[in-house]
């Protein structure tokens, strides 16, 4: 995840939390609905200003799992 996607996620999370508190939203279904609504608005804001949508952002060549597995294997090799 790049800095742009990370920043958008933090913004979405923070705004959702604030809305839940401000509007005293209760219950899991209402909270999920609010989360979805805020997420749509954040995505719209990104699109409106011409930003790159998260699904368009480049992905790493290797997953975190692959990197961790390689690190574990390297550690085992170094221990021998």
Secondary structure, 3 states (H helix, E strand, C coil): CCHHHHHHHHHHHHHHHHHHHHCCCCCHHHHHHHHHHHHHHHHHHHHHCCCCCHHHCCCCCCCHHHHHHHHHHHHHHHHC
